[in-house]
Amino acid sequence: ERTGNATYETHTVENQLRLLGDLCFLLRDYETALLQYKQCAADFKHDKSWKHLGGAYEMWAIANFLTAAPTALNKRGIESCLE
């Protein structure tokens, strides 16, 4: 069982997804950024990497706020972050 001390080097899938989300965010493609943050957050949660998970959730919330019309799916996603 992992203890939450996971490290993600640049070649790992989790890190690549996070970087892709950050790039989409910088290019103002907030919907795609939401999807990338959601995917990497699930991996971080499974690995019990709480600091990485918190960062992904934070960017997920910001990107969700910046989208033109937050959907019910995004609302449920934010509610799941609080659990």
PyMOL Python script that loads the backbone (N, CA, C, O; Angstrom):
from pymol import cmd

cmd.read_pdbstr("""\
ATOM      1  N   GLU A   1       0.848  -1.185   0.000  1.00  0.00           N
ATOM      2  CA  GLU A   1       0.000   0.000   0.000  1.00  0.00           C
ATOM      3  C   GLU A   1       0.886   1.237   0.000  1.00  0.00           C
ATOM      4  O   GLU A   1       1.893   1.294   0.705  1.00  0.00           O
ATOM      5  N   ARG A   2       0.505   2.208  -0.785  1.00  0.00           N
ATOM      6  CA  ARG A   2       1.286   3.436  -0.879  1.00  0.00           C
ATOM      7  C   ARG A   2       0.948   4.359   0.277  1.00  0.00           C
ATOM      8  O   ARG A   2      -0.158   4.337   0.816  1.00  0.00           O
ATOM      9  N   THR A   3       1.936   5.173   0.645  1.00  0.00           N
ATOM     10  CA  THR A   3       1.761   6.032   1.808  1.00  0.00           C
ATOM     11  C   THR A   3       1.488   7.482   1.439  1.00  0.00           C
ATOM     12  O   THR A   3       1.343   8.316   2.332  1.00  0.00           O
ATOM     13  N   GLY A   4       1.413   7.806   0.170  1.00  0.00           N
ATOM     14  CA  GLY A   4       1.152   9.183  -0.221  1.00  0.00           C
ATOM     15  C   GLY A   4       2.400   9.951  -0.581  1.00  0.00           C
ATOM     16  O   GLY A   4       2.338  11.164  -0.783  1.00  0.00           O
ATOM     17  N   ASN A   5       3.529   9.280  -0.668  1.00  0.00           N
ATOM     18  CA  ASN A   5       4.778   9.947  -1.008  1.00  0.00           C
ATOM     19  C   ASN A   5       5.167   9.690  -2.454  1.00  0.00           C
ATOM     20  O   ASN A   5       6.354   9.622  -2.773  1.00  0.00           O
ATOM     21  N   ALA A   6       4.192   9.548  -3.324  1.00  0.00           N
ATOM     22  CA  ALA A   6       4.475   9.249  -4.729  1.00  0.00           C
ATOM     23  C   ALA A   6       5.168  10.433  -5.381  1.00  0.00           C
ATOM     24  O   ALA A   6       4.829  11.591  -5.137  1.00  0.00           O
ATOM     25  N   THR A   7       6.144  10.114  -6.212  1.00  0.00           N
ATOM     26  CA  THR A   7       6.802  11.151  -7.010  1.00  0.00           C
ATOM     27  C   THR A   7       6.512  10.869  -8.467  1.00  0.00           C
ATOM     28  O   THR A   7       6.496   9.720  -8.908  1.00  0.00           O
ATOM     29  N   TYR A   8       6.288  11.922  -9.193  1.00  0.00           N
ATOM     30  CA  TYR A   8       5.932  11.795 -10.603  1.00  0.00           C
ATOM     31  C   TYR A   8       6.988  12.503 -11.433  1.00  0.00           C
ATOM     32  O   TYR A   8       7.042  13.732 -11.474  1.00  0.00           O
ATOM     33  N   GLU A   9       7.824  11.716 -12.093  1.00  0.00           N
ATOM     34  CA  GLU A   9       8.844  12.290 -12.957  1.00  0.00           C
ATOM     35  C   GLU A   9       8.209  12.725 -14.270  1.00  0.00           C
ATOM     36  O   GLU A   9       7.045  12.419 -14.528  1.00  0.00           O
ATOM     37  N   THR A  10       8.957  13.429 -15.091  1.00  0.00           N
ATOM     38  CA  THR A  10       8.397  14.036 -16.298  1.00  0.00           C
ATOM     39  C   THR A  10       7.878  13.021 -17.307  1.00  0.00           C
ATOM     40  O   THR A  10       7.030  13.366 -18.130  1.00  0.00           O
ATOM     41  N   HIS A  11       8.353  11.796 -17.272  1.00  0.00           N
ATOM     42  CA  HIS A  11       7.917  10.802 -18.255  1.00  0.00           C
ATOM     43  C   HIS A  11       6.690  10.011 -17.809  1.00  0.00           C
ATOM     44  O   HIS A  11       6.176   9.206 -18.586  1.00  0.00           O
ATOM     45  N   THR A  12       6.204  10.213 -16.586  1.00  0.00           N
ATOM     46  CA  THR A  12       5.045   9.458 -16.120  1.00  0.00           C
ATOM     47  C   THR A  12       3.755   9.992 -16.738  1.00  0.00           C
ATOM     48  O   THR A  12       3.653  11.173 -17.070  1.00  0.00           O
ATOM     49  N   VAL A  13       2.792   9.118 -16.885  1.00  0.00           N
ATOM     50  CA  VAL A  13       1.510   9.490 -17.492  1.00  0.00           C
ATOM     51  C   VAL A  13       0.810  10.553 -16.654  1.00  0.00           C
ATOM     52  O   VAL A  13       0.248  11.504 -17.198  1.00  0.00           O
ATOM     53  N   GLU A  14       0.840  10.396 -15.332  1.00  0.00           N
ATOM     54  CA  GLU A  14       0.176  11.357 -14.455  1.00  0.00           C
ATOM     55  C   GLU A  14       0.740  12.765 -14.624  1.00  0.00           C
ATOM     56  O   GLU A  14      -0.004  13.743 -14.696  1.00  0.00           O
ATOM     57  N   ASN A  15       2.048  12.847 -14.685  1.00  0.00           N
ATOM     58  CA  ASN A  15       2.682  14.156 -14.851  1.00  0.00           C
ATOM     59  C   ASN A  15       2.382  14.737 -16.231  1.00  0.00           C
ATOM     60  O   ASN A  15       2.154  15.939 -16.363  1.00  0.00           O
ATOM     61  N   GLN A  16       2.383  13.897 -17.245  1.00  0.00           N
ATOM     62  CA  GLN A  16       2.073  14.368 -18.596  1.00  0.00           C
ATOM     63  C   GLN A  16       0.645  14.899 -18.685  1.00  0.00           C
ATOM     64  O   GLN A  16       0.403  15.915 -19.337  1.00  0.00           O
ATOM     65  N   LEU A  17      -0.303  14.218 -18.033  1.00  0.00           N
ATOM     66  CA  LEU A  17      -1.686  14.699 -18.023  1.00  0.00           C
ATOM     67  C   LEU A  17      -1.797  16.037 -17.317  1.00  0.00           C
ATOM     68  O   LEU A  17      -2.515  16.926 -17.774  1.00  0.00           O
ATOM     69  N   ARG A  18      -1.092  16.185 -16.209  1.00  0.00           N
ATOM     70  CA  ARG A  18      -1.127  17.451 -15.477  1.00  0.00           C
ATOM     71  C   ARG A  18      -0.527  18.573 -16.323  1.00  0.00           C
ATOM     72  O   ARG A  18      -1.076  19.673 -16.380  1.00  0.00           O
ATOM     73  N   LEU A  19       0.593  18.295 -16.975  1.00  0.00           N
ATOM     74  CA  LEU A  19       1.216  19.306 -17.828  1.00  0.00           C
ATOM     75  C   LEU A  19       0.332  19.663 -19.017  1.00  0.00           C
ATOM     76  O   LEU A  19       0.262  20.824 -19.419  1.00  0.00           O
ATOM     77  N   LEU A  20      -0.340  18.665 -19.576  1.00  0.00           N
ATOM     78  CA  LEU A  20      -1.270  18.929 -20.671  1.00  0.00           C
ATOM     79  C   LEU A  20      -2.421  19.809 -20.189  1.00  0.00           C
ATOM     80  O   LEU A  20      -2.829  20.734 -20.890  1.00  0.00           O
ATOM     81  N   GLY A  21      -2.938  19.529 -19.009  1.00  0.00           N
ATOM     82  CA  GLY A  21      -3.982  20.370 -18.437  1.00  0.00           C
ATOM     83  C   GLY A  21      -3.510  21.789 -18.221  1.00  0.00           C
ATOM     84  O   GLY A  21      -4.246  22.736 -18.498  1.00  0.00           O
ATOM     85  N   ASP A  22      -2.288  21.954 -17.729  1.00  0.00           N
ATOM     86  CA  ASP A  22      -1.736  23.290 -17.524  1.00  0.00           C
ATOM     87  C   ASP A  22      -1.563  24.024 -18.854  1.00  0.00           C
ATOM     88  O   ASP A  22      -1.842  25.219 -18.946  1.00  0.00           O
ATOM     89  N   LEU A  23      -1.106  23.317 -19.875  1.00  0.00           N
ATOM     90  CA  LEU A  23      -0.944  23.930 -21.190  1.00  0.00           C
ATOM     91  C   LEU A  23      -2.288  24.362 -21.761  1.00  0.00           C
ATOM     92  O   LEU A  23      -2.413  25.463 -22.297  1.00  0.00           O
ATOM     93  N   CYS A  24      -3.289  23.500 -21.647  1.00  0.00           N
ATOM     94  CA  CYS A  24      -4.632  23.860 -22.119  1.00  0.00           C
ATOM     95  C   CYS A  24      -5.169  25.058 -21.350  1.00  0.00           C
ATOM     96  O   CYS A  24      -5.826  25.926 -21.926  1.00  0.00           O
ATOM     97  N   PHE A  25      -4.893  25.108 -20.062  1.00  0.00           N
ATOM     98  CA  PHE A  25      -5.331  26.241 -19.243  1.00  0.00           C
ATOM     99  C   PHE A  25      -4.679  27.534 -19.724  1.00  0.00           C
ATOM    100  O   PHE A  25      -5.341  28.565 -19.847  1.00  0.00           O
ATOM    101  N   LEU A  26      -3.385  27.471 -19.992  1.00  0.00           N
ATOM    102  CA  LEU A  26      -2.671  28.665 -20.468  1.00  0.00           C
ATOM    103  C   LEU A  26      -3.164  29.122 -21.836  1.00  0.00           C
ATOM    104  O   LEU A  26      -3.133  30.312 -22.151  1.00  0.00           O
ATOM    105  N   LEU A  27      -3.619  28.170 -22.645  1.00  0.00           N
ATOM    106  CA  LEU A  27      -4.145  28.506 -23.969  1.00  0.00           C
ATOM    107  C   LEU A  27      -5.634  28.827 -23.926  1.00  0.00           C
ATOM    108  O   LEU A  27      -6.274  28.978 -24.967  1.00  0.00           O
ATOM    109  N   ARG A  28      -6.178  28.928 -22.728  1.00  0.00           N
ATOM    110  CA  ARG A  28      -7.584  29.273 -22.484  1.00  0.00           C
ATOM    111  C   ARG A  28      -8.569  28.256 -23.041  1.00  0.00           C
ATOM    112  O   ARG A  28      -9.690  28.606 -23.411  1.00  0.00           O
ATOM    113  N   ASP A  29      -8.154  27.011 -23.100  1.00  0.00           N
ATOM    114  CA  ASP A  29      -9.048  25.923 -23.466  1.00  0.00           C
ATOM    115  C   ASP A  29      -9.455  25.238 -22.157  1.00  0.00           C
ATOM    116  O   ASP A  29      -8.970  24.156 -21.826  1.00  0.00           O
ATOM    117  N   TYR A  30     -10.350  25.893 -21.430  1.00  0.00           N
ATOM    118  CA  TYR A  30     -10.685  25.470 -20.083  1.00  0.00           C
ATOM    119  C   TYR A  30     -11.436  24.141 -20.037  1.00  0.00           C
ATOM    120  O   TYR A  30     -11.284  23.382 -19.080  1.00  0.00           O
ATOM    121  N   GLU A  31     -12.235  23.853 -21.050  1.00  0.00           N
ATOM    122  CA  GLU A  31     -12.966  22.588 -21.058  1.00  0.00           C
ATOM    123  C   GLU A  31     -12.015  21.399 -21.152  1.00  0.00           C
ATOM    124  O   GLU A  31     -12.177  20.409 -20.439  1.00  0.00           O
ATOM    125  N   THR A  32     -11.022  21.504 -22.036  1.00  0.00           N
ATOM    126  CA  THR A  32     -10.047  20.422 -22.163  1.00  0.00           C
ATOM    127  C   THR A  32      -9.192  20.326 -20.907  1.00  0.00           C
ATOM    128  O   THR A  32      -8.841  19.230 -20.472  1.00  0.00           O
ATOM    129  N   ALA A  33      -8.859  21.466 -20.331  1.00  0.00           N
ATOM    130  CA  ALA A  33      -8.085  21.468 -19.088  1.00  0.00           C
ATOM    131  C   ALA A  33      -8.857  20.745 -17.988  1.00  0.00           C
ATOM    132  O   ALA A  33      -8.271  19.993 -17.209  1.00  0.00           O
ATOM    133  N   LEU A  34     -10.172  20.969 -17.922  1.00  0.00           N
ATOM    134  CA  LEU A  34     -10.996  20.276 -16.926  1.00  0.00           C
ATOM    135  C   LEU A  34     -10.879  18.765 -17.063  1.00  0.00           C
ATOM    136  O   LEU A  34     -10.730  18.053 -16.070  1.00  0.00           O
ATOM    137  N   LEU A  35     -10.948  18.284 -18.288  1.00  0.00           N
ATOM    138  CA  LEU A  35     -10.854  16.842 -18.515  1.00  0.00           C
ATOM    139  C   LEU A  35      -9.504  16.286 -18.084  1.00  0.00           C
ATOM    140  O   LEU A  35      -9.429  15.212 -17.487  1.00  0.00           O
ATOM    141  N   GLN A  36      -8.438  17.019 -18.388  1.00  0.00           N
ATOM    142  CA  GLN A  36      -7.102  16.546 -18.032  1.00  0.00           C
ATOM    143  C   GLN A  36      -6.903  16.538 -16.525  1.00  0.00           C
ATOM    144  O   GLN A  36      -6.351  15.585 -15.974  1.00  0.00           O
ATOM    145  N   TYR A  37      -7.352  17.599 -15.853  1.00  0.00           N
ATOM    146  CA  TYR A  37      -7.225  17.646 -14.396  1.00  0.00           C
ATOM    147  C   TYR A  37      -8.044  16.538 -13.743  1.00  0.00           C
ATOM    148  O   TYR A  37      -7.623  15.960 -12.741  1.00  0.00           O
ATOM    149  N   LYS A  38      -9.210  16.240 -14.306  1.00  0.00           N
ATOM    150  CA  LYS A  38     -10.045  15.183 -13.753  1.00  0.00           C
ATOM    151  C   LYS A  38      -9.359  13.829 -13.879  1.00  0.00           C
ATOM    152  O   LYS A  38      -9.394  13.022 -12.950  1.00  0.00           O
ATOM    153  N   GLN A  39      -8.735  13.580 -15.026  1.00  0.00           N
ATOM    154  CA  GLN A  39      -8.054  12.300 -15.228  1.00  0.00           C
ATOM    155  C   GLN A  39      -6.861  12.139 -14.297  1.00  0.00           C
ATOM    156  O   GLN A  39      -6.684  11.086 -13.684  1.00  0.00           O
ATOM    157  N   CYS A  40      -6.043  13.182 -14.189  1.00  0.00           N
ATOM    158  CA  CYS A  40      -4.858  13.028 -13.333  1.00  0.00           C
ATOM    159  C   CYS A  40      -5.260  13.036 -11.855  1.00  0.00           C
ATOM    160  O   CYS A  40      -4.576  12.417 -11.040  1.00  0.00           O
ATOM    161  N   ALA A  41      -6.344  13.717 -11.490  1.00  0.00           N
ATOM    162  CA  ALA A  41      -6.796  13.711 -10.096  1.00  0.00           C
ATOM    163  C   ALA A  41      -7.187  12.305  -9.665  1.00  0.00           C
ATOM    164  O   ALA A  41      -6.915  11.905  -8.533  1.00  0.00           O
ATOM    165  N   ALA A  42      -7.819  11.557 -10.554  1.00  0.00           N
ATOM    166  CA  ALA A  42      -8.193  10.184 -10.222  1.00  0.00           C
ATOM    167  C   ALA A  42      -6.955   9.336  -9.946  1.00  0.00           C
ATOM    168  O   ALA A  42      -6.955   8.514  -9.030  1.00  0.00           O
ATOM    169  N   ASP A  43      -5.905   9.530 -10.733  1.00  0.00           N
ATOM    170  CA  ASP A  43      -4.664   8.785 -10.512  1.00  0.00           C
ATOM    171  C   ASP A  43      -4.000   9.195  -9.205  1.00  0.00           C
ATOM    172  O   ASP A  43      -3.518   8.350  -8.451  1.00  0.00           O
ATOM    173  N   PHE A  44      -3.979  10.506  -8.943  1.00  0.00           N
ATOM    174  CA  PHE A  44      -3.372  10.985  -7.704  1.00  0.00           C
ATOM    175  C   PHE A  44      -4.130  10.450  -6.487  1.00  0.00           C
ATOM    176  O   PHE A  44      -3.521  10.089  -5.480  1.00  0.00           O
ATOM    177  N   LYS A  45      -5.454  10.400  -6.585  1.00  0.00           N
ATOM    178  CA  LYS A  45      -6.263   9.898  -5.480  1.00  0.00           C
ATOM    179  C   LYS A  45      -5.995   8.414  -5.257  1.00  0.00           C
ATOM    180  O   LYS A  45      -5.890   7.962  -4.117  1.00  0.00           O
ATOM    181  N   HIS A  46      -5.885   7.664  -6.338  1.00  0.00           N
ATOM    182  CA  HIS A  46      -5.595   6.232  -6.221  1.00  0.00           C
ATOM    183  C   HIS A  46      -4.229   5.997  -5.584  1.00  0.00           C
ATOM    184  O   HIS A  46      -4.059   5.065  -4.798  1.00  0.00           O
ATOM    185  N   ASP A  47      -3.251   6.847  -5.923  1.00  0.00           N
ATOM    186  CA  ASP A  47      -1.895   6.718  -5.385  1.00  0.00           C
ATOM    187  C   ASP A  47      -1.753   7.321  -3.992  1.00  0.00           C
ATOM    188  O   ASP A  47      -0.692   7.227  -3.374  1.00  0.00           O
ATOM    189  N   LYS A  48      -2.826   7.942  -3.500  1.00  0.00           N
ATOM    190  CA  LYS A  48      -2.820   8.630  -2.201  1.00  0.00           C
ATOM    191  C   LYS A  48      -1.741   9.708  -2.140  1.00  0.00           C
ATOM    192  O   LYS A  48      -1.081   9.893  -1.117  1.00  0.00           O
ATOM    193  N   SER A  49      -1.580  10.407  -3.244  1.00  0.00           N
ATOM    194  CA  SER A  49      -0.635  11.510  -3.315  1.00  0.00           C
ATOM    195  C   SER A  49      -1.427  12.797  -3.090  1.00  0.00           C
ATOM    196  O   SER A  49      -1.865  13.448  -4.039  1.00  0.00           O
ATOM    197  N   TRP A  50      -1.598  13.147  -1.827  1.00  0.00           N
ATOM    198  CA  TRP A  50      -2.541  14.197  -1.446  1.00  0.00           C
ATOM    199  C   TRP A  50      -2.134  15.579  -1.913  1.00  0.00           C
ATOM    200  O   TRP A  50      -3.001  16.377  -2.268  1.00  0.00           O
ATOM    201  N   LYS A  51      -0.857  15.891  -1.926  1.00  0.00           N
ATOM    202  CA  LYS A  51      -0.424  17.219  -2.389  1.00  0.00           C
ATOM    203  C   LYS A  51      -0.689  17.395  -3.884  1.00  0.00           C
ATOM    204  O   LYS A  51      -1.159  18.447  -4.316  1.00  0.00           O
ATOM    205  N   HIS A  52      -0.390  16.378  -4.658  1.00  0.00           N
ATOM    206  CA  HIS A  52      -0.669  16.440  -6.088  1.00  0.00           C
ATOM    207  C   HIS A  52      -2.173  16.502  -6.341  1.00  0.00           C
ATOM    208  O   HIS A  52      -2.636  17.234  -7.216  1.00  0.00           O
ATOM    209  N   LEU A  53      -2.921  15.732  -5.571  1.00  0.00           N
ATOM    210  CA  LEU A  53      -4.375  15.726  -5.706  1.00  0.00           C
ATOM    211  C   LEU A  53      -4.955  17.100  -5.384  1.00  0.00           C
ATOM    212  O   LEU A  53      -5.840  17.581  -6.091  1.00  0.00           O
ATOM    213  N   GLY A  54      -4.467  17.725  -4.334  1.00  0.00           N
ATOM    214  CA  GLY A  54      -4.940  19.061  -3.977  1.00  0.00           C
ATOM    215  C   GLY A  54      -4.651  20.076  -5.074  1.00  0.00           C
ATOM    216  O   GLY A  54      -5.490  20.931  -5.361  1.00  0.00           O
ATOM    217  N   GLY A  55      -3.488  19.994  -5.686  1.00  0.00           N
ATOM    218  CA  GLY A  55      -3.149  20.899  -6.785  1.00  0.00           C
ATOM    219  C   GLY A  55      -4.027  20.683  -7.998  1.00  0.00           C
ATOM    220  O   GLY A  55      -4.444  21.639  -8.651  1.00  0.00           O
ATOM    221  N   ALA A  56      -4.309  19.426  -8.298  1.00  0.00           N
ATOM    222  CA  ALA A  56      -5.186  19.118  -9.437  1.00  0.00           C
ATOM    223  C   ALA A  56      -6.603  19.616  -9.173  1.00  0.00           C
ATOM    224  O   ALA A  56      -7.243  20.177 -10.063  1.00  0.00           O
ATOM    225  N   TYR A  57      -7.094  19.410  -7.948  1.00  0.00           N
ATOM    226  CA  TYR A  57      -8.428  19.894  -7.593  1.00  0.00           C
ATOM    227  C   TYR A  57      -8.497  21.421  -7.642  1.00  0.00           C
ATOM    228  O   TYR A  57      -9.502  21.989  -8.071  1.00  0.00           O
ATOM    229  N   GLU A  58      -7.438  22.072  -7.207  1.00  0.00           N
ATOM    230  CA  GLU A  58      -7.416  23.536  -7.234  1.00  0.00           C
ATOM    231  C   GLU A  58      -7.511  24.058  -8.665  1.00  0.00           C
ATOM    232  O   GLU A  58      -8.298  24.963  -8.945  1.00  0.00           O
ATOM    233  N   MET A  59      -6.718  23.495  -9.566  1.00  0.00           N
ATOM    234  CA  MET A  59      -6.770  23.945 -10.956  1.00  0.00           C
ATOM    235  C   MET A  59      -8.083  23.555 -11.612  1.00  0.00           C
ATOM    236  O   MET A  59      -8.580  24.274 -12.479  1.00  0.00           O
ATOM    237  N   TRP A  60      -8.651  22.425 -11.207  1.00  0.00           N
ATOM    238  CA  TRP A  60      -9.940  21.982 -11.707  1.00  0.00           C
ATOM    239  C   TRP A  60     -11.010  23.007 -11.330  1.00  0.00           C
ATOM    240  O   TRP A  60     -11.848  23.362 -12.159  1.00  0.00           O
ATOM    241  N   ALA A  61     -10.986  23.478 -10.095  1.00  0.00           N
ATOM    242  CA  ALA A  61     -11.974  24.460  -9.640  1.00  0.00           C
ATOM    243  C   ALA A  61     -11.815  25.790 -10.374  1.00  0.00           C
ATOM    244  O   ALA A  61     -12.809  26.415 -10.742  1.00  0.00           O
ATOM    245  N   ILE A  62     -10.586  26.222 -10.587  1.00  0.00           N
ATOM    246  CA  ILE A  62     -10.353  27.487 -11.295  1.00  0.00           C
ATOM    247  C   ILE A  62     -10.818  27.388 -12.739  1.00  0.00           C
ATOM    248  O   ILE A  62     -11.486  28.290 -13.245  1.00  0.00           O
ATOM    249  N   ALA A  63     -10.466  26.290 -13.403  1.00  0.00           N
ATOM    250  CA  ALA A  63     -10.880  26.112 -14.797  1.00  0.00           C
ATOM    251  C   ALA A  63     -12.397  26.006 -14.891  1.00  0.00           C
ATOM    252  O   ALA A  63     -12.997  26.519 -15.835  1.00  0.00           O
ATOM    253  N   ASN A  64     -13.014  25.350 -13.929  1.00  0.00           N
ATOM    254  CA  ASN A  64     -14.472  25.237 -13.908  1.00  0.00           C
ATOM    255  C   ASN A  64     -15.103  26.610 -13.742  1.00  0.00           C
ATOM    256  O   ASN A  64     -16.110  26.906 -14.385  1.00  0.00           O
ATOM    257  N   PHE A  65     -14.541  27.434 -12.908  1.00  0.00           N
ATOM    258  CA  PHE A  65     -15.053  28.789 -12.693  1.00  0.00           C
ATOM    259  C   PHE A  65     -14.943  29.626 -13.969  1.00  0.00           C
ATOM    260  O   PHE A  65     -15.815  30.443 -14.262  1.00  0.00           O
ATOM    261  N   LEU A  66     -13.861  29.412 -14.722  1.00  0.00           N
ATOM    262  CA  LEU A  66     -13.620  30.219 -15.912  1.00  0.00           C
ATOM    263  C   LEU A  66     -14.371  29.748 -17.149  1.00  0.00           C
ATOM    264  O   LEU A  66     -14.392  30.451 -18.159  1.00  0.00           O
ATOM    265  N   THR A  67     -14.988  28.574 -17.089  1.00  0.00           N
ATOM    266  CA  THR A  67     -15.781  28.136 -18.230  1.00  0.00           C
ATOM    267  C   THR A  67     -17.041  28.977 -18.312  1.00  0.00           C
ATOM    268  O   THR A  67     -17.532  29.484 -17.304  1.00  0.00           O
ATOM    269  N   ALA A  68     -17.547  29.117 -19.502  1.00  0.00           N
ATOM    270  CA  ALA A  68     -18.702  29.991 -19.719  1.00  0.00           C
ATOM    271  C   ALA A  68     -19.935  29.485 -18.987  1.00  0.00           C
ATOM    272  O   ALA A  68     -20.646  30.275 -18.366  1.00  0.00           O
ATOM    273  N   ALA A  69     -20.202  28.192 -19.046  1.00  0.00           N
ATOM    274  CA  ALA A  69     -21.404  27.636 -18.427  1.00  0.00           C
ATOM    275  C   ALA A  69     -21.060  26.334 -17.723  1.00  0.00           C
ATOM    276  O   ALA A  69     -21.027  25.282 -18.363  1.00  0.00           O
ATOM    277  N   PRO A  70     -20.802  26.378 -16.421  1.00  0.00           N
ATOM    278  CA  PRO A  70     -20.517  25.135 -15.712  1.00  0.00           C
ATOM    279  C   PRO A  70     -21.691  24.170 -15.810  1.00  0.00           C
ATOM    280  O   PRO A  70     -22.841  24.556 -15.601  1.00  0.00           O
ATOM    281  N   THR A  71     -21.400  22.937 -16.123  1.00  0.00           N
ATOM    282  CA  THR A  71     -22.445  21.932 -16.297  1.00  0.00           C
ATOM    283  C   THR A  71     -22.719  21.226 -14.978  1.00  0.00           C
ATOM    284  O   THR A  71     -21.977  21.378 -14.007  1.00  0.00           O
ATOM    285  N   ALA A  72     -23.785  20.460 -14.961  1.00  0.00           N
ATOM    286  CA  ALA A  72     -24.120  19.675 -13.769  1.00  0.00           C
ATOM    287  C   ALA A  72     -23.022  18.661 -13.477  1.00  0.00           C
ATOM    288  O   ALA A  72     -22.763  18.346 -12.316  1.00  0.00           O
ATOM    289  N   LEU A  73     -22.371  18.144 -14.526  1.00  0.00           N
ATOM    290  CA  LEU A  73     -21.283  17.194 -14.333  1.00  0.00           C
ATOM    291  C   LEU A  73     -20.135  17.842 -13.578  1.00  0.00           C
ATOM    292  O   LEU A  73     -19.566  17.232 -12.673  1.00  0.00           O
ATOM    293  N   ASN A  74     -19.789  19.070 -13.938  1.00  0.00           N
ATOM    294  CA  ASN A  74     -18.722  19.775 -13.237  1.00  0.00           C
ATOM    295  C   ASN A  74     -19.115  20.064 -11.795  1.00  0.00           C
ATOM    296  O   ASN A  74     -18.276  19.993 -10.897  1.00  0.00           O
ATOM    297  N   LYS A  75     -20.381  20.389 -11.565  1.00  0.00           N
ATOM    298  CA  LYS A  75     -20.848  20.646 -10.207  1.00  0.00           C
ATOM    299  C   LYS A  75     -20.711  19.390  -9.360  1.00  0.00           C
ATOM    300  O   LYS A  75     -20.258  19.455  -8.217  1.00  0.00           O
ATOM    301  N   ARG A  76     -21.102  18.240  -9.919  1.00  0.00           N
ATOM    302  CA  ARG A  76     -20.950  16.979  -9.199  1.00  0.00           C
ATOM    303  C   ARG A  76     -19.477  16.658  -8.968  1.00  0.00           C
ATOM    304  O   ARG A  76     -19.112  16.086  -7.941  1.00  0.00           O
ATOM    305  N   GLY A  77     -18.635  17.029  -9.930  1.00  0.00           N
ATOM    306  CA  GLY A  77     -17.204  16.791  -9.778  1.00  0.00           C
ATOM    307  C   GLY A  77     -16.624  17.587  -8.636  1.00  0.00           C
ATOM    308  O   GLY A  77     -15.796  17.079  -7.880  1.00  0.00           O
ATOM    309  N   ILE A  78     -17.045  18.827  -8.499  1.00  0.00           N
ATOM    310  CA  ILE A  78     -16.555  19.657  -7.401  1.00  0.00           C
ATOM    311  C   ILE A  78     -17.065  19.120  -6.077  1.00  0.00           C
ATOM    312  O   ILE A  78     -16.334  19.122  -5.086  1.00  0.00           O
ATOM    313  N   GLU A  79     -18.296  18.666  -6.046  1.00  0.00           N
ATOM    314  CA  GLU A  79     -18.832  18.081  -4.821  1.00  0.00           C
ATOM    315  C   GLU A  79     -18.067  16.825  -4.426  1.00  0.00           C
ATOM    316  O   GLU A  79     -17.883  16.561  -3.238  1.00  0.00           O
ATOM    317  N   SER A  80     -17.621  16.048  -5.406  1.00  0.00           N
ATOM    318  CA  SER A  80     -16.839  14.849  -5.093  1.00  0.00           C
ATOM    319  C   SER A  80     -15.461  15.202  -4.562  1.00  0.00           C
ATOM    320  O   SER A  80     -14.866  14.418  -3.822  1.00  0.00           O
ATOM    321  N   CYS A  81     -14.944  16.363  -4.925  1.00  0.00           N
ATOM    322  CA  CYS A  81     -13.651  16.806  -4.396  1.00  0.00           C
ATOM    323  C   CYS A  81     -13.734  17.090  -2.899  1.00  0.00           C
ATOM    324  O   CYS A  81     -12.746  16.952  -2.177  1.00  0.00           O
ATOM    325  N   LEU A  82     -14.902  17.482  -2.448  1.00  0.00           N
ATOM    326  CA  LEU A  82     -15.065  17.823  -1.045  1.00  0.00           C
ATOM    327  C   LEU A  82     -15.224  16.608  -0.147  1.00  0.00           C
ATOM    328  O   LEU A  82     -15.168  16.722   1.077  1.00  0.00           O
ATOM    329  N   GLU A  83     -15.424  15.444  -0.756  1.00  0.00           N
ATOM    330  CA  GLU A  83     -15.596  14.224   0.043  1.00  0.00           C
ATOM    331  C   GLU A  83     -14.284  13.668   0.518  1.00  0.00           C
ATOM    332  O   GLU A  83     -14.258  12.645   1.202  1.00  0.00           O
TER     333      GLU A  83
END
""", "prot")
cmd.dss("prot")
cmd.show_as("cartoon", "prot")
cmd.util.cbc("prot")
cmd.orient("prot")
